[in-house]
Amino acid sequence: MTPMTTEGENPQTKAPPAGSARRALVGRLSWGLADQAASSVSNFVVGIYVARSLGVTAFGVFSLAWVTYGVVLNVSRGLATDPLVVRFSGVPDASWRGAVARSTGTALGVGAAIGAACLVAGLGLGGRVGPAFAALGVMLPGLLLQDAWRFSFFAAGTGRKAFVNDLVWGIALVPAMVVAARVGSVAAYLLAWGASATVAAGYGCLQSGIRPRMTEARGWLREQRDLGYRYLVENVSLSGASQLRAYGLGAIVGVGAVGAVRGAELLLGPFLAVLMGLSLVTVPEAARVLRQAPHRLGSFCLLLGGGQAAGALLWGAALLLMPGRLGELVLGGVWHSASELIVPVTLGVAGAGLGTGAAAGLRALGAARRSLRCQLFASACYVSGGLGGAAAAGTVGSAWGVAAATVSGSAVWWLQLRSALRERHRNPIPEVRTS
């Protein structure tokens, strides 16, 4: 079996020459950025296409399904792929292949189980929302398996394969969205989005030569329970907070407010997509830094988080200078309400970007207890700020409440990383091997 570590433990290996290590890092990060660009473009195009086609209210329904998908995606990541990238990044091929078969099988099983629940709930709800959730339920297995392949490829250091897989999804998305536009319903767009992801998920099996083993999901969960269940709570608290905020905002202000917030987020889509999938690149790379040059982990995380925050602020500044006519061309009727939220949403994204650097460091250290505490605090602030702001000042108040909560949560992430690094320096723990 591959050497595995428990919380706060990582094996250290002899560092390669600085020049070759730097070139390898740049290469992996380049493929990571390329993959995130492909993912960002796909998500951005889908959101814009649906917003322009359906209007603010129907787009709000689509956004509720999208947020729900985010919760389920984080369940899958916490149980299946987060432990994979922490413990099987840069390991021998045989160990990686065995772990990936079990991990992807777990993701597929999560999609099938929760997808069935969404389908039943959607059929029972009816109305505008019911068909959307039924369609999401049908497509969840393919969506989660496609995401699991991306994590698997980055754990192996083959980001090029993840990029190609996302490219296949984007290509399959084009004819699917054309068909959905002819139907003109929220459910049709969700089916098109999920069907194209399923095509990419199938292609991932061909790329890797690995068949997901759903029958070994229970064994994977048992092996990774010390990290998996903590990451599950951490991830679900993150996406669950977004879902609660969306549902609460819809109840307090109206479904149109959910569409307005989603429209503003679409304007910052490239950075939000990068943040959502950042662990594809950063956690494996932080784990490599920890193994090869542990004294550089703090500066690596600071550079990562600071770069994300600076990029988000620059993008937000550009959006403020964008002519209104161009905004209407992009978002249609959603632009007017979304444009009022650009400043607070930009600050929120910048705060989240800064925090992701510290989060990657805690994940690489295997400090699941610390990262769980951070995420629970940040999620509580997010819900309180978002709903408290909505009650006080409507949609704009909710956006400012979330921005304040995100910046506060980022500060806590960095305090915990600093403590974890000091603790590791004082009390280095030898590698623990498990069978």
Kinemage of the C-alpha trace (Angstrom):
@kinemage 1
@onewidth
@group {chain A} dominant
@subgroup {mainchain}
@vectorlist {calphas} color= white
{ca met a 1} P 0.000 0.000 0.000
{ca thr a 2} L 1.002 3.608 -0.547
{ca pro a 3} L 2.298 5.475 2.485
{ca met a 4} L -0.524 7.521 3.951
{ca thr a 5} L -0.525 10.232 6.541
{ca thr a 6} L -2.844 11.310 9.275
{ca glu a 7} L -3.739 14.830 10.246
{ca gly a 8} L -0.771 17.152 10.313
{ca glu a 9} L 1.539 14.557 8.735
{ca asn a 10} L 3.130 14.525 5.308
{ca pro a 11} L 6.101 12.572 4.009
{ca gln a 12} L 9.090 14.604 2.931
{ca thr a 13} L 11.186 13.651 -0.032
{ca lys a 14} L 14.472 14.964 -1.298
{ca ala a 15} L 13.886 18.138 -3.260
{ca pro a 16} L 14.814 18.079 -6.950
{ca pro a 17} L 17.113 20.742 -8.402
{ca ala a 18} L 15.561 24.204 -8.070
{ca gly a 19} L 15.470 24.906 -11.815
{ca ser a 20} L 13.764 21.660 -12.821
{ca ala a 21} L 11.346 21.863 -9.906
{ca arg a 22} L 10.403 25.406 -10.879
{ca arg a 23} L 9.818 24.421 -14.506
{ca ala a 24} L 7.700 21.466 -13.451
{ca leu a 25} L 5.649 23.678 -11.133
{ca val a 26} L 5.089 26.263 -13.859
{ca gly a 27} L 4.032 23.527 -16.246
{ca arg a 28} L 1.497 22.048 -13.839
{ca leu a 29} L 0.124 25.462 -12.903
{ca ser a 30} L -0.136 26.405 -16.575
{ca trp a 31} L -2.288 23.391 -17.300
{ca gly a 32} L -4.280 24.168 -14.183
{ca leu a 33} L -4.927 27.704 -15.385
{ca ala a 34} L -5.808 26.416 -18.859
{ca asp a 35} L -8.248 23.923 -17.390
{ca gln a 36} L -9.829 26.539 -15.174
{ca ala a 37} L -10.128 28.857 -18.163
{ca ala a 38} L -11.978 26.148 -20.093
{ca ser a 39} L -14.251 25.507 -17.109
{ca ser a 40} L -14.804 29.231 -16.572
{ca val a 41} L -15.750 29.845 -20.173
{ca ser a 42} L -18.222 26.957 -20.175
{ca asn a 43} L -19.893 28.062 -16.932
{ca phe a 44} L -19.927 31.702 -18.032
{ca val a 45} L -21.455 30.926 -21.425
{ca val a 46} L -24.127 28.692 -19.909
{ca gly a 47} L -25.075 31.340 -17.355
{ca ile a 48} L -25.178 34.160 -19.890
{ca tyr a 49} L -27.111 32.086 -22.414
{ca val a 50} L -29.721 31.080 -19.858
{ca ala a 51} L -29.996 34.590 -18.383
{ca arg a 52} L -30.636 36.139 -21.784
{ca ser a 53} L -33.058 33.415 -22.818
{ca leu a 54} L -35.201 33.072 -19.689
{ca gly a 55} L -35.292 36.445 -17.911
{ca val a 56} L -34.617 37.242 -14.279
{ca thr a 57} L -37.332 35.102 -12.602
{ca ala a 58} L -36.709 31.881 -14.547
{ca phe a 59} L -32.986 32.523 -14.220
{ca gly a 60} L -33.550 32.636 -10.468
{ca val a 61} L -35.026 29.120 -10.640
{ca phe a 62} L -32.030 27.968 -12.685
{ca ser a 63} L -29.737 29.553 -10.075
{ca leu a 64} L -31.440 27.639 -7.251
{ca ala a 65} L -30.721 24.378 -9.075
{ca trp a 66} L -27.147 25.546 -9.738
{ca val a 67} L -26.588 26.317 -6.058
{ca thr a 68} L -28.009 22.912 -5.113
{ca tyr a 69} L -25.580 21.271 -7.533
{ca gly a 70} L -22.796 23.133 -5.737
{ca val a 71} L -23.826 21.537 -2.432
{ca val a 72} L -23.888 18.041 -3.924
{ca leu a 73} L -20.573 18.645 -5.702
{ca asn a 74} L -18.960 19.514 -2.393
{ca val a 75} L -20.381 16.378 -0.784
{ca ser a 76} L -18.697 14.362 -3.522
{ca arg a 77} L -15.434 16.263 -3.216
{ca gly a 78} L -15.293 15.914 0.553
{ca leu a 79} L -15.886 12.154 0.511
{ca ala a 80} L -14.218 11.144 -2.751
{ca thr a 81} L -11.685 13.524 -4.241
{ca asp a 82} L -10.365 15.812 -1.490
{ca pro a 83} L -8.744 12.837 0.310
{ca leu a 84} L -7.439 11.687 -3.077
{ca val a 85} L -5.527 14.895 -3.815
{ca val a 86} L -4.164 15.133 -0.264
{ca arg a 87} L -2.918 11.551 -0.053
{ca phe a 88} L -2.329 10.437 -3.640
{ca ser a 89} L -0.710 13.444 -5.328
{ca gly a 90} L 2.602 12.454 -6.896
{ca val a 91} L 2.479 8.799 -5.763
{ca pro a 92} L 3.485 5.786 -7.911
{ca asp a 93} L 1.128 5.038 -10.799
{ca ala a 94} L -0.164 1.737 -9.434
{ca ser a 95} L -1.204 3.353 -6.154
{ca trp a 96} L -2.806 6.263 -7.994
{ca arg a 97} L -4.820 3.991 -10.296
{ca gly a 98} L -6.201 1.925 -7.449
{ca ala a 99} L -7.148 5.018 -5.469
{ca val a 100} L -8.750 6.689 -8.493
{ca ala a 101} L -10.916 3.646 -9.244
{ca arg a 102} L -12.297 3.749 -5.705
{ca ser a 103} L -12.540 7.542 -5.554
{ca thr a 104} L -14.408 7.943 -8.846
{ca gly a 105} L -16.675 5.049 -7.888
{ca thr a 106} L -17.499 6.927 -4.695
{ca ala a 107} L -18.297 10.101 -6.655
{ca leu a 108} L -20.546 8.140 -9.015
{ca gly a 109} L -22.328 6.547 -6.078
{ca val a 110} L -22.899 9.922 -4.422
{ca gly a 111} L -24.350 11.250 -7.678
{ca ala a 112} L -26.685 8.280 -8.069
{ca ala a 113} L -27.956 8.412 -4.486
{ca ile a 114} L -28.514 12.154 -4.203
{ca gly a 115} L -29.690 12.349 -7.819
{ca ala a 116} L -32.467 9.876 -7.063
{ca ala a 117} L -33.527 12.002 -4.076
{ca cys a 118} L -33.553 15.174 -6.220
{ca leu a 119} L -35.619 13.428 -8.883
{ca val a 120} L -38.249 12.296 -6.392
{ca ala a 121} L -38.335 15.736 -4.725
{ca gly a 122} L -38.640 17.502 -8.069
{ca leu a 123} L -41.504 15.317 -9.232
{ca gly a 124} L -43.280 15.989 -5.942
{ca leu a 125} L -42.737 19.765 -5.985
{ca gly a 126} L -44.144 20.542 -9.431
{ca gly a 127} L -44.599 24.165 -10.445
{ca arg a 128} L -41.605 26.059 -11.811
{ca val a 129} L -39.019 24.652 -9.439
{ca gly a 130} L -39.954 20.949 -9.533
{ca pro a 131} L -38.981 20.116 -13.154
{ca ala a 132} L -35.640 21.900 -12.680
{ca phe a 133} L -34.723 19.760 -9.682
{ca ala a 134} L -35.928 16.588 -11.399
{ca ala a 135} L -33.667 17.344 -14.362
{ca leu a 136} L -30.750 18.069 -12.042
{ca gly a 137} L -31.279 14.736 -10.290
{ca val a 138} L -31.065 12.822 -13.555
{ca met a 139} L -27.785 14.497 -14.492
{ca leu a 140} L -25.943 14.432 -11.156
{ca pro a 141} L -24.051 11.133 -11.654
{ca gly a 142} L -22.423 12.340 -14.870
{ca leu a 143} L -21.694 15.792 -13.450
{ca leu a 144} L -19.954 14.420 -10.362
{ca leu a 145} L -17.967 11.798 -12.264
{ca gln a 146} L -16.653 14.432 -14.682
{ca asp a 147} L -15.490 16.564 -11.743
{ca ala a 148} L -13.835 13.529 -10.135
{ca trp a 149} L -11.738 12.898 -13.263
{ca arg a 150} L -10.421 16.465 -13.101
{ca phe a 151} L -9.252 15.970 -9.509
{ca ser a 152} L -7.730 12.614 -10.418
{ca phe a 153} L -5.686 13.993 -13.296
{ca phe a 154} L -4.332 16.890 -11.244
{ca ala a 155} L -3.386 14.517 -8.421
{ca ala a 156} L -1.264 12.649 -10.976
{ca gly a 157} L 0.282 15.892 -12.242
{ca thr a 158} L -1.330 15.444 -15.691
{ca gly a 159} L -3.375 18.619 -15.868
{ca arg a 160} L -3.347 18.432 -19.666
{ca lys a 161} L -5.829 15.553 -19.488
{ca ala a 162} L -8.139 17.582 -17.240
{ca phe a 163} L -7.990 20.456 -19.716
{ca val a 164} L -8.849 18.166 -22.635
{ca asn a 165} L -11.725 16.673 -20.660
{ca asp a 166} L -13.192 20.106 -19.943
{ca leu a 167} L -12.692 20.994 -23.595
{ca val a 168} L -14.733 17.939 -24.606
{ca trp a 169} L -17.474 19.087 -22.229
{ca gly a 170} L -17.457 22.548 -23.795
{ca ile a 171} L -17.667 21.162 -27.329
{ca ala a 172} L -20.530 18.812 -26.427
{ca leu a 173} L -22.278 21.719 -24.722
{ca val a 174} L -22.758 23.680 -27.951
{ca pro a 175} L -25.265 21.407 -29.749
{ca ala a 176} L -26.915 20.538 -26.432
{ca met a 177} L -27.642 24.204 -25.664
{ca val a 178} L -28.976 24.786 -29.191
{ca val a 179} L -31.506 21.997 -28.635
{ca ala a 180} L -32.378 23.363 -25.181
{ca ala a 181} L -33.013 26.831 -26.639
{ca arg a 182} L -35.663 25.371 -28.925
{ca val a 183} L -37.466 23.914 -25.900
{ca gly a 184} L -36.990 27.103 -23.876
{ca ser a 185} L -37.422 25.751 -20.328
{ca val a 186} L -35.171 25.707 -17.265
{ca ala a 187} L -35.281 21.897 -17.182
{ca ala a 188} L -34.151 21.685 -20.808
{ca tyr a 189} L -31.096 23.837 -20.140
{ca leu a 190} L -30.186 21.755 -17.079
{ca leu a 191} L -30.531 18.527 -19.079
{ca ala a 192} L -28.331 19.943 -21.835
{ca trp a 193} L -25.697 21.053 -19.349
{ca gly a 194} L -25.663 17.691 -17.560
{ca ala a 195} L -25.759 15.573 -20.717
{ca ser a 196} L -22.673 17.282 -22.121
{ca ala a 197} L -20.892 16.729 -18.784
{ca thr a 198} L -21.813 13.041 -18.982
{ca val a 199} L -20.142 12.849 -22.403
{ca ala a 200} L -16.951 14.250 -20.856
{ca ala a 201} L -17.265 11.844 -17.911
{ca gly a 202} L -17.351 8.922 -20.315
{ca tyr a 203} L -14.328 10.302 -22.128
{ca gly a 204} L -12.495 10.472 -18.801
{ca cys a 205} L -12.767 6.697 -18.527
{ca leu a 206} L -11.076 6.397 -21.926
{ca gln a 207} L -8.373 8.915 -21.003
{ca ser a 208} L -7.414 7.142 -17.798
{ca gly a 209} L -8.141 3.552 -18.765
{ca ile a 210} L -9.787 3.211 -15.347
{ca arg a 211} L -13.323 2.041 -14.618
{ca pro a 212} L -14.965 3.590 -11.545
{ca arg a 213} L -15.696 0.935 -8.922
{ca met a 214} L -18.898 1.808 -7.114
{ca thr a 215} L -18.715 -1.491 -5.228
{ca glu a 216} L -15.547 -0.291 -3.475
{ca ala a 217} L -17.008 3.046 -2.384
{ca arg a 218} L -17.655 1.760 1.121
{ca gly a 219} L -14.044 0.643 1.454
{ca trp a 220} L -12.800 4.040 0.249
{ca leu a 221} L -14.980 5.857 2.778
{ca arg a 222} L -13.689 3.603 5.548
{ca glu a 223} L -10.025 4.115 4.567
{ca gln a 224} L -10.335 7.892 4.307
{ca arg a 225} L -12.746 8.512 7.163
{ca asp a 226} L -10.247 10.530 9.230
{ca leu a 227} L -10.143 13.183 6.469
{ca gly a 228} L -13.218 12.488 4.373
{ca tyr a 229} L -15.926 13.132 6.916
{ca arg a 230} L -14.292 16.318 8.170
{ca tyr a 231} L -13.899 17.551 4.600
{ca leu a 232} L -17.527 16.587 3.973
{ca val a 233} L -18.728 18.786 6.833
{ca glu a 234} L -16.366 21.550 5.782
{ca asn a 235} L -17.428 21.489 2.127
{ca val a 236} L -21.137 21.168 2.832
{ca ser a 237} L -21.014 24.036 5.286
{ca leu a 238} L -19.511 26.152 2.498
{ca ser a 239} L -21.988 25.265 -0.236
{ca gly a 240} L -24.841 24.835 2.222
{ca ala a 241} L -24.311 28.402 3.368
{ca ser a 242} L -24.638 29.570 -0.255
{ca gln a 243} L -27.812 27.534 -0.634
{ca leu a 244} L -29.332 28.873 2.591
{ca arg a 245} L -28.473 32.400 1.558
{ca ala a 246} L -30.075 31.873 -1.863
{ca tyr a 247} L -33.244 30.329 -0.432
{ca gly a 248} L -33.453 32.953 2.299
{ca leu a 249} L -32.875 35.802 -0.144
{ca gly a 250} L -35.626 34.427 -2.365
{ca ala a 251} L -38.006 34.263 0.611
{ca ile a 252} L -37.131 37.714 1.976
{ca val a 253} L -36.754 39.729 -1.233
{ca gly a 254} L -38.005 37.463 -4.044
{ca val a 255} L -36.692 34.929 -6.556
{ca gly a 256} L -35.663 37.798 -8.829
{ca ala a 257} L -33.100 38.831 -6.201
{ca val a 258} L -31.459 35.409 -6.508
{ca gly a 259} L -31.180 35.974 -10.243
{ca ala a 260} L -29.665 39.426 -9.688
{ca val a 261} L -26.977 38.032 -7.357
{ca arg a 262} L -26.214 35.226 -9.788
{ca gly a 263} L -25.966 37.775 -12.606
{ca ala a 264} L -23.427 39.817 -10.639
{ca glu a 265} L -21.469 36.651 -9.909
{ca leu a 266} L -21.473 35.816 -13.613
{ca leu a 267} L -19.754 39.124 -14.300
{ca leu a 268} L -16.947 37.877 -12.049
{ca gly a 269} L -17.340 34.370 -13.447
{ca pro a 270} L -13.696 33.686 -14.343
{ca phe a 271} L -12.554 34.235 -10.761
{ca leu a 272} L -15.483 32.462 -9.151
{ca ala a 273} L -14.927 29.411 -11.345
{ca val a 274} L -11.236 29.417 -10.443
{ca leu a 275} L -12.077 29.639 -6.735
{ca met a 276} L -14.612 26.803 -6.953
{ca gly a 277} L -12.077 24.477 -8.530
{ca leu a 278} L -8.913 25.917 -7.037
{ca ser a 279} L -8.074 22.775 -5.100
{ca leu a 280} L -7.555 20.990 -8.409
{ca val a 281} L -4.205 22.769 -8.651
{ca thr a 282} L -3.352 24.348 -5.339
{ca val a 283} L -3.753 21.481 -2.888
{ca pro a 284} L -1.591 19.047 -4.893
{ca glu a 285} L 1.004 21.779 -5.441
{ca ala a 286} L 0.961 22.822 -1.784
{ca ala a 287} L 1.421 19.159 -0.845
{ca arg a 288} L 4.447 18.962 -3.163
{ca val a 289} L 5.899 22.153 -1.667
{ca leu a 290} L 5.438 20.694 1.813
{ca arg a 291} L 7.248 17.486 0.875
{ca gln a 292} L 10.110 19.135 -1.003
{ca ala a 293} L 10.598 22.525 0.698
{ca pro a 294} L 8.340 22.827 3.758
{ca his a 295} L 9.799 26.184 4.778
{ca arg a 296} L 8.324 27.692 1.591
{ca leu a 297} L 4.725 26.645 2.217
{ca gly a 298} L 3.680 29.897 3.914
{ca ser a 299} L 5.075 32.143 1.178
{ca phe a 300} L 3.587 29.869 -1.504
{ca cys a 301} L 0.128 30.205 0.059
{ca leu a 302} L 0.495 33.975 0.469
{ca leu a 303} L 1.485 34.391 -3.170
{ca leu a 304} L -1.423 32.224 -4.234
{ca gly a 305} L -4.032 34.035 -2.142
{ca gly a 306} L -2.683 37.520 -2.809
{ca gly a 307} L -2.616 36.906 -6.549
{ca gln a 308} L -6.239 35.754 -6.530
{ca ala a 309} L -7.373 38.761 -4.516
{ca ala a 310} L -5.498 41.246 -6.699
{ca gly a 311} L -6.883 39.692 -9.861
{ca ala a 312} L -10.445 39.875 -8.580
{ca leu a 313} L -10.064 43.553 -7.643
{ca leu a 314} L -8.673 44.412 -11.075
{ca trp a 315} L -11.502 42.566 -12.797
{ca gly a 316} L -14.094 44.322 -10.634
{ca ala a 317} L -12.559 47.699 -11.462
{ca ala a 318} L -12.830 46.886 -15.161
{ca leu a 319} L -16.503 45.950 -14.715
{ca leu a 320} L -17.215 49.333 -13.129
{ca leu a 321} L -15.863 51.001 -16.266
{ca met a 322} L -17.897 48.790 -18.607
{ca pro a 323} L -20.567 50.702 -20.604
{ca gly a 324} L -24.147 49.934 -19.665
{ca arg a 325} L -24.996 48.981 -23.232
{ca leu a 326} L -22.349 46.268 -23.163
{ca gly a 327} L -23.717 44.972 -19.872
{ca glu a 328} L -27.199 44.767 -21.326
{ca leu a 329} L -25.807 42.933 -24.326
{ca val a 330} L -24.227 40.368 -21.991
{ca leu a 331} L -26.947 39.881 -19.362
{ca gly a 332} L -30.051 41.280 -21.021
{ca gly a 333} L -32.727 42.253 -18.506
{ca val a 334} L -30.652 40.954 -15.591
{ca trp a 335} L -27.982 43.664 -16.082
{ca his a 336} L -29.758 46.541 -14.336
{ca ser a 337} L -30.210 44.741 -11.008
{ca ala a 338} L -26.879 42.928 -11.223
{ca ser a 339} L -24.827 46.075 -11.929
{ca glu a 340} L -25.759 47.518 -8.536
{ca leu a 341} L -23.957 44.629 -6.842
{ca ile a 342} L -20.591 44.769 -8.623
{ca val a 343} L -18.644 46.502 -5.815
{ca pro a 344} L -19.727 44.289 -2.875
{ca val a 345} L -19.543 41.087 -4.937
{ca thr a 346} L -16.025 42.023 -6.100
{ca leu a 347} L -14.886 42.608 -2.522
{ca gly a 348} L -16.406 39.275 -1.506
{ca val a 349} L -14.590 37.429 -4.282
{ca ala a 350} L -11.313 39.154 -3.407
{ca gly a 351} L -11.714 38.125 0.241
{ca ala a 352} L -12.474 34.544 -0.777
{ca gly a 353} L -9.453 34.519 -3.098
{ca leu a 354} L -7.172 35.614 -0.287
{ca gly a 355} L -8.544 32.896 1.972
{ca thr a 356} L -8.022 30.111 -0.573
{ca gly a 357} L -4.264 30.447 -0.180
{ca ala a 358} L -4.471 29.652 3.527
{ca ala a 359} L -7.044 26.920 2.900
{ca ala a 360} L -4.679 25.176 0.466
{ca gly a 361} L -1.933 25.236 3.089
{ca leu a 362} L -4.152 23.698 5.763
{ca arg a 363} L -5.306 21.000 3.336
{ca ala a 364} L -1.717 20.162 2.408
{ca leu a 365} L -0.824 19.898 6.085
{ca gly a 366} L -3.760 17.544 6.583
{ca ala a 367} L -4.964 19.869 9.352
{ca ala a 368} L -8.589 18.876 8.921
{ca arg a 369} L -9.635 19.985 12.406
{ca arg a 370} L -8.329 23.499 11.864
{ca ser a 371} L -9.769 23.849 8.365
{ca leu a 372} L -13.130 22.565 9.602
{ca arg a 373} L -13.222 25.201 12.339
{ca cys a 374} L -12.370 27.903 9.806
{ca gln a 375} L -15.039 26.815 7.372
{ca leu a 376} L -17.766 26.536 9.996
{ca phe a 377} L -16.970 30.050 11.197
{ca ala a 378} L -16.870 31.449 7.655
{ca ser a 379} L -20.132 29.731 6.719
{ca ala a 380} L -21.930 31.028 9.799
{ca cys a 381} L -20.756 34.562 8.972
{ca tyr a 382} L -21.816 34.127 5.331
{ca val a 383} L -25.388 33.120 6.177
{ca ser a 384} L -25.736 35.723 8.932
{ca gly a 385} L -24.338 38.521 6.788
{ca gly a 386} L -26.287 37.551 3.683
{ca leu a 387} L -29.680 37.165 5.350
{ca gly a 388} L -29.189 39.947 7.881
{ca gly a 389} L -28.232 42.315 5.084
{ca ala a 390} L -31.238 41.200 3.033
{ca ala a 391} L -33.594 41.905 5.916
{ca ala a 392} L -32.023 45.322 6.498
{ca ala a 393} L -31.473 46.593 2.944
{ca gly a 394} L -32.721 44.069 0.392
{ca thr a 395} L -30.513 42.614 -2.323
{ca val a 396} L -27.768 45.247 -2.018
{ca gly a 397} L -27.642 44.808 1.753
{ca ser a 398} L -27.279 41.061 1.339
{ca ala a 399} L -24.324 41.545 -1.029
{ca trp a 400} L -22.540 43.869 1.392
{ca gly a 401} L -23.206 41.505 4.299
{ca val a 402} L -21.635 38.636 2.374
{ca ala a 403} L -18.610 40.776 1.459
{ca ala a 404} L -17.957 41.628 5.107
{ca ala a 405} L -18.400 37.996 6.128
{ca thr a 406} L -15.994 36.742 3.462
{ca val a 407} L -13.220 39.136 4.458
{ca ser a 408} L -13.652 38.171 8.126
{ca gly a 409} L -13.541 34.467 7.268
{ca ser a 410} L -10.347 34.965 5.263
{ca ala a 411} L -8.636 36.485 8.302
{ca val a 412} L -9.522 33.421 10.370
{ca trp a 413} L -8.118 31.068 7.690
{ca trp a 414} L -4.773 32.864 7.816
{ca leu a 415} L -4.613 32.881 11.607
{ca gln a 416} L -5.200 29.138 11.643
{ca leu a 417} L -2.557 28.496 8.973
{ca arg a 418} L -0.001 30.497 10.935
{ca ser a 419} L -0.769 28.470 14.055
{ca ala a 420} L -0.566 25.184 12.135
{ca leu a 421} L 2.821 26.071 10.649
{ca arg a 422} L 4.197 27.044 14.055
{ca glu a 423} L 2.865 23.842 15.600
{ca arg a 424} L 4.432 21.731 12.878
{ca his a 425} L 7.770 23.499 13.324
{ca arg a 426} L 7.738 22.882 17.081
{ca asn a 427} L 6.450 19.307 16.962
{ca pro a 428} L 7.445 17.541 13.741
{ca ile a 429} L 5.681 14.163 13.547
{ca pro a 430} L 7.237 11.237 11.694
{ca glu a 431} L 5.446 9.635 8.805
{ca val a 432} L 2.794 7.069 9.714
{ca arg a 433} L 2.237 4.183 7.337
{ca thr a 434} L -1.073 2.390 7.143
{ca ser a 435} L -2.006 -0.771 5.383
